[in-house]
């Protein structure tokens, strides 16, 4: 994955989730997988080409049609997105993130202690 990957729109991220869930897909298959009302073929084709330009998918040619496949895993995307949020909103402080989660009661002290125990056990 690129060092500073381009951000995805909400719809582009939804398309990536289709690729991660279903593997290589033709645009017509993306149309079929889309909820009603179905987007137009050309609209999805444009969006998939944008994903390719951003480095998230690539394609194989089959005559005059393309089958697209993800080149960025969901795990890579998640890590990159999390890193971007931590950088932008927490000044690269992972401690700041954990502190915010504790302060907002999104993680309990018991869960935090359990996490610390797990980390200590991994480092032995």
Rosetta silent file (secondary structure, phi, psi, omega in degrees, C-alpha in Angstrom):
SEQUENCE: XXXXXXXXXXXXXXXXXXXXXXXXXXXXXXXXXXXXXXXXXXXXXXXXXXXXXXXXXXXXXXXXXXXXXXXXXXXXXXXXXXXXXXXXXXXXXXXXXXXXXXXXXXXXXXXXXXXXXXXXXXXX
SCORE:     score description
SCORE:     0.000 S_00000001
   1 L     0.000  143.859  179.302    0.000    0.000    0.000 S_00000001
   2 L   -56.923  154.273  178.762    1.202    3.510   -0.768 S_00000001
   3 L   -59.132  -49.128  178.030    2.844    5.456    2.057 S_00000001
   4 L  -121.413   80.667 -176.851    0.097    8.112    2.014 S_00000001
   5 L   -65.546  149.428  177.888   -2.858    6.447    0.306 S_00000001
   6 L   -69.789  145.985  179.155   -5.612    8.635   -1.037 S_00000001
   7 L   -67.738  153.500  176.525   -8.730    8.740    1.088 S_00000001
   8 L  -106.126  145.835  171.781  -11.802    6.851   -0.020 S_00000001
   9 L   -73.818  167.313  178.369  -15.302    8.221   -0.197 S_00000001
  10 H   -57.997  -43.182 -179.011  -17.989    6.350    1.711 S_00000001
  11 H   -67.819  -39.595  177.382  -19.224    4.776   -1.553 S_00000001
  12 H   -62.836  -40.097  178.338  -15.692    3.785   -2.620 S_00000001
  13 H   -64.483  -37.876  176.064  -15.200    2.100    0.753 S_00000001
  14 H   -61.885  -41.013  177.916  -18.483    0.207    0.230 S_00000001
  15 H   -65.061  -40.802  177.647  -17.195   -1.004   -3.143 S_00000001
  16 H   -61.233  -39.103  178.495  -13.928   -2.126   -1.554 S_00000001
  17 H   -61.516  -35.730  174.671  -15.937   -4.109    1.002 S_00000001
  18 H   -61.744  -45.492  179.473  -17.617   -5.915   -1.936 S_00000001
  19 H   -63.588  -43.865 -179.325  -14.196   -6.800   -3.347 S_00000001
  20 H   -64.543  -35.641 -177.852  -12.895   -7.967    0.045 S_00000001
  21 H   -79.382  -38.293 -171.903  -15.996  -10.079    0.606 S_00000001
  22 H  -109.530  -11.485 -177.557  -16.431  -11.509   -2.911 S_00000001
  23 L    82.052 -157.141 -177.374  -12.968  -11.346   -4.516 S_00000001
  24 L   -58.457  137.989 -177.380  -12.471  -10.387   -8.178 S_00000001
  25 E  -141.530  146.838  168.931  -15.569   -8.862   -9.770 S_00000001
  26 E   -86.639  157.109 -179.397  -16.757   -7.482  -13.087 S_00000001
  27 H   -58.394  -38.680  179.981  -18.601   -4.151  -12.940 S_00000001
  28 H   -61.686  -31.441  177.017  -21.853   -5.918  -13.915 S_00000001
  29 H   -71.916  -35.532  175.446  -21.426   -8.125  -10.835 S_00000001
  30 H   -63.549  -39.619  177.257  -20.957   -5.022   -8.675 S_00000001
  31 H   -60.179  -46.935 -178.537  -24.216   -3.665  -10.083 S_00000001
  32 H   -62.748  -35.128 -179.395  -25.968   -6.933   -9.186 S_00000001
  33 H   -77.954  -16.091 -176.739  -24.529   -6.864   -5.633 S_00000001
  34 L   -73.460  145.916  177.325  -25.612   -3.251   -5.070 S_00000001
  35 L   -70.441  159.720  176.023  -28.765   -2.522   -3.079 S_00000001
  36 L   -73.569  145.611   -5.572  -31.823   -1.081   -4.783 S_00000001
  37 L   -72.319  135.288 -177.056  -32.056    1.329   -6.422 S_00000001
  38 L   -64.402  135.255  174.914  -29.211   -0.136   -8.484 S_00000001
  39 L   -70.767  157.245  178.563  -26.560    2.361   -9.584 S_00000001
  40 L   -69.602  145.787  179.054  -25.977    2.731  -13.314 S_00000001
  41 H   -51.386  -47.319 -176.787  -23.235    0.553  -14.833 S_00000001
  42 H   -64.102  -33.815  178.601  -21.300    3.626  -16.021 S_00000001
  43 H   -63.808  -48.707  179.438  -21.404    5.182  -12.546 S_00000001
  44 H   -66.491  -37.718  178.747  -19.860    2.090  -10.939 S_00000001
  45 H   -59.924  -43.247  177.990  -17.379    1.726  -13.778 S_00000001
  46 H   -63.342  -42.458 -179.177  -16.171    5.284  -13.165 S_00000001
  47 H   -65.813  -40.196 -179.722  -15.903    4.658   -9.419 S_00000001
  48 H   -67.840  -39.171  176.193  -13.927    1.431   -9.909 S_00000001
  49 H   -63.320  -34.429  176.270  -11.534    3.183  -12.294 S_00000001
  50 H   -66.485  -40.626  176.610  -11.063    5.853   -9.596 S_00000001
  51 H   -61.639  -37.619  178.097  -10.252    3.086   -7.075 S_00000001
  52 H   -67.157  -42.279  178.536   -7.710    1.747   -9.550 S_00000001
  53 H   -63.173  -31.865  178.576   -6.159    5.201  -10.005 S_00000001
  54 L   -81.813   -6.704  176.486   -5.877    5.487   -6.209 S_00000001
  55 L    88.947   16.910 -178.614   -4.089    2.119   -6.079 S_00000001
  56 L   -93.456  -28.983  177.564   -6.767    0.084   -4.304 S_00000001
  57 E  -132.352  161.926  173.291   -7.748   -2.255   -7.159 S_00000001
  58 E  -134.462  178.962 -178.138   -6.200   -3.575  -10.358 S_00000001
  59 E  -140.595  156.986  168.455   -7.737   -5.467  -13.277 S_00000001
  60 E  -111.257  140.087  179.844   -7.380   -8.433  -15.589 S_00000001
  61 E   -91.943  135.669  173.019   -8.554   -8.018  -19.187 S_00000001
  62 E  -128.893   89.931 -174.261  -10.998  -10.462  -20.737 S_00000001
  63 L    65.738 -121.524 -178.302  -11.461   -9.232  -24.286 S_00000001
  64 L   -98.752    9.669  179.528  -13.055   -5.825  -24.010 S_00000001
  65 E  -119.298  155.633 -177.784  -14.144   -6.240  -20.389 S_00000001
  66 E  -117.549  140.744  170.547  -12.215   -5.963  -17.143 S_00000001
  67 E  -108.976  122.638 -176.266  -12.391   -7.983  -13.962 S_00000001
  68 E   -97.115  148.974  179.166  -11.233   -5.926  -10.999 S_00000001
  69 E  -143.701  150.373 -178.256   -9.604   -7.277   -7.858 S_00000001
  70 E   -72.913  140.379  173.851   -8.375   -5.678   -4.621 S_00000001
  71 L  -113.107   -4.889  174.458   -4.653   -5.011   -4.251 S_00000001
  72 L  -116.514  125.539 -179.833   -5.043   -3.552   -0.759 S_00000001
  73 L   -75.591  160.931  177.575   -6.264   -5.940    1.926 S_00000001
  74 H   -61.993  -36.320  178.818   -8.969   -4.961    4.373 S_00000001
  75 H   -64.809  -44.469  177.671   -6.399   -5.259    7.167 S_00000001
  76 H   -60.974  -43.003 -179.800   -3.985   -2.867    5.411 S_00000001
  77 H   -63.094  -45.129 -179.220   -6.819   -0.418    4.809 S_00000001
  78 H   -61.618  -45.345  179.268   -7.976   -0.597    8.441 S_00000001
  79 H   -61.801  -43.773 -179.367   -4.459   -0.030    9.788 S_00000001
  80 H   -63.738  -43.285 -179.556   -3.901    2.888    7.442 S_00000001
  81 H   -65.097  -44.439  178.535   -7.243    4.457    8.318 S_00000001
  82 H   -61.667  -44.888  178.613   -6.656    4.040   12.046 S_00000001
  83 H   -59.449  -38.802  179.352   -3.168    5.512   11.709 S_00000001
  84 H   -66.145  -42.381  178.976   -4.590    8.475    9.827 S_00000001
  85 H   -64.444  -44.283 -179.292   -7.214    9.139   12.511 S_00000001
  86 H   -64.324  -40.249  178.498   -4.628    8.874   15.296 S_00000001
  87 H   -65.027  -47.465 -174.274   -2.301   11.205   13.435 S_00000001
  88 H   -71.910  -41.478 -171.801   -4.979   13.765   12.609 S_00000001
  89 H  -105.625  -14.397 -176.057   -6.915   13.833   15.871 S_00000001
  90 H  -127.871   17.780  177.989   -4.470   12.613   18.519 S_00000001
  91 L    49.586   43.686  179.695   -1.124   14.053   17.324 S_00000001
  92 L    61.537   21.149 -179.290    0.213   10.499   16.762 S_00000001
  93 L   -99.849  104.870  176.335   -0.362    9.660   20.431 S_00000001
  94 H   -68.012  -31.181  175.304   -1.673    6.141   20.886 S_00000001
  95 H   -63.124  -38.884  177.018   -1.728    6.863   24.616 S_00000001
  96 H   -61.268  -38.420  178.409   -4.022    9.792   23.830 S_00000001
  97 H   -63.858  -49.684 -178.746   -6.367    7.431   21.989 S_00000001
  98 H   -62.483  -41.821  178.194   -6.518    4.978   24.905 S_00000001
  99 H   -59.716  -44.189  179.283   -6.990    7.851   27.364 S_00000001
 100 H   -63.083  -40.477  178.704   -9.878    9.200   25.304 S_00000001
 101 H   -63.544  -39.760  178.520  -11.488    5.747   25.167 S_00000001
 102 H   -68.748  -46.380 -178.479  -11.234    5.404   28.953 S_00000001
 103 H   -61.416  -37.669 -179.061  -12.494    8.951   29.583 S_00000001
 104 L   -88.008    7.716  178.018  -15.474    8.449   27.269 S_00000001
 105 L    57.431   34.215  175.352  -16.151    5.078   28.913 S_00000001
 106 L   -86.817  -17.884  176.110  -15.763    3.248   25.589 S_00000001
 107 L  -138.562  132.941 -177.760  -13.331    0.883   27.310 S_00000001
 108 L   -83.960  162.939  176.321  -13.574   -0.131   30.947 S_00000001
 109 H   -62.033  -35.698  176.968  -10.676   -0.244   33.385 S_00000001
 110 H   -62.169  -42.623  177.880  -11.153   -4.030   33.524 S_00000001
 111 H   -65.422  -39.204  178.801  -10.777   -4.274   29.757 S_00000001
 112 H   -64.172  -44.035  177.338   -7.725   -2.027   29.938 S_00000001
 113 H   -61.839  -41.198  178.142   -6.161   -4.216   32.651 S_00000001
 114 H   -61.361  -41.093  178.060   -6.901   -7.302   30.544 S_00000001
 115 H   -64.036  -43.760  178.515   -5.194   -5.656   27.558 S_00000001
 116 H   -61.584  -43.668  177.914   -2.137   -4.790   29.679 S_00000001
 117 H   -60.124  -43.676 -179.293   -1.965   -8.396   30.938 S_00000001
 118 H   -62.827  -42.892  178.952   -2.152   -9.706   27.376 S_00000001
 119 H   -64.272  -44.201  179.666    0.651   -7.375   26.259 S_00000001
 120 H   -62.369  -39.537  179.852    2.835   -8.319   29.229 S_00000001
 121 H   -68.688  -32.759  178.005    2.297  -12.027   28.523 S_00000001
 122 H   -70.137  -30.242 -175.668    3.232  -11.568   24.839 S_00000001
 123 L   -88.083    5.107 -179.986    6.478   -9.833   25.789 S_00000001
 124 L   -89.446    0.000    0.000    7.687  -12.652   28.045 S_00000001
